[in-house]
Amino acid sequence: MRETFVSVIEKFIELVAVRLPDDVLARLGEMREREDDPVQKVLYDSYFENFAEAVRTGRPCCQDTGLPHFYVRAGTAFPYLDLTEDVLVQAVRRATESVPLRPNAVNYFDEANTGDNTAERIPWIAWDLVPGSREMEITLYFSGAGCSLPGKARVFKPSDGYEAIVPFVFETVSGPGLNACPPLVVGIGLGHSMENAAALSKKACLRVIGTSHRHPEGARLEKNIFDGLNGMGIGAQGLPGKQVAMAVHLETSGRHTATIACAVSLSCYVHRRGIIRVGEDLSHRVLSHGGNA
């Protein structure tokens, strides 16, 4: 069964590397229709030509396949829980050859490419346990360099107020974020410390486009930032246009009475995110790609 599990994840990695998820393709299609600038039209046309060519050839839709991040909602009664980490590592090694993925992993201080996209704590695996469940849901995200470089985190004083969050996000997107190949998915994490805000900002990027924060005030903040970013006159590839953001997603935790921690993570228009649900008998269903799976 271990071999079956590895094969399932290897094929899932291939799917996510080659095809964008349904929600991302739908949003990019809507944005393509909204743009009337001739240069923006050319850029969106080239995006969709590239997506079609990737599917036709079975090759990744961006040359930087990044590093694989797995976000695992693991049922504590899932019968292969003990094997899961090793399965994910082995599937990444195989997919590096079979897809192929560009080898990107380097260990600090060794300063040599490992050649198979595995390294110390890579692939990155984040765990959430679901008591009693006998299934597992895995979200895969390819974290490329262009999206990782602009990421920022900062801890504000409560006296700065929530108002401090907005310029921090705008500076991140309109400055270094323009090198991350807009239109962007903007993930904002609000927590109590730099590290938990950063983790939340990455999870925010992975939410399905079109969903909102569970708290009405959080949803309102998402919409206001989204509208404001898209009013800056920046479009695809950082050139003049109407839409720099595909989505703005906010994730939150409780905070210390004396801190407001904010982090921003960005994902480019090639938002390679996939979700698969694996049953106790290793039957599986891709939730993110519909008929494309």
C-alpha positions, 0 to 999 in steps of 0.5 A: 500500500505504501507504493500505491500511496506514493504513486497517488501523490506523485500523480497529484504533484504532476497535475498541480505543476501542469494545470491551474486549479479551477478557481484560479483559471476562472478568476483569471478569465474574469480579469482578462475580460475586464482589462481593456488596455491593449498591452494588458490584453496581450499579456492575458492572451499570452498567459492563457496560451501558456496554460494551454501549451502546458496541458498539451505538452504535459509540462509545468506551466512555469519554469520555476516549479518552486519548492513543494509545500504540503499542508496536511489535514490528517485524520488521527485514525487514518491508517497510513498516518505514520507513513505519510511524511516518507510518502510525500518525500519519496513522491517529490523525489520521483516527480522531480524526474517524472514531471519533471520539476526543476531542482531547486533545493539547497541546504544552508551551509552545504550550498549545493543543489540536492538535485531532487527537491528534497532537503532539510525539512523540505518538502515543507510539511505543515500538519493539522490533526482531525481527531477520529477522522479516517481520511486525509486532505492534502493541499500542495503549493509550489512556492517559487522564488519570485513570490517568496522574495517580497514576503514581509512580516512586522509587529505593531503596537496596539496604539498603531491600530488596525490602520497600520495594516493597510499601508504595510500591505500596500507597500509590500504589493506596490513595491517588491510585489511587482516582481512577483508576476501580478496579478497576485493572490495576497495573503495576509496573516494577523496574529500575535507574533511574527512567526504565527502571522507569517504562517497564517499569511501563507495559509491565507494564500491557499484559500479558495478564491471567492471565499471570505473571512469568517468574521464580517469585519475581516471580510470587510477588511479583505474587500477594502484592501482588494478594492484599494489595491485594484485602484492603484492603476497596476495590472499584469506584470506590474504594467499599467492596468486595472487589476494587480490583485486576483484575491485578498485573503485574510487569516487570523488568530488571537493576539497578545494584548500588547501586539498586532502582528501582520505578515504578507505572503504573495502568490503569482498568477501561476497560482499552483495550488491543489487539494486532494482527499485520500480515504482510508483505502487510498481511494482519492479525489482531487477537489481543486481541479474538477474534470481536469483531474 
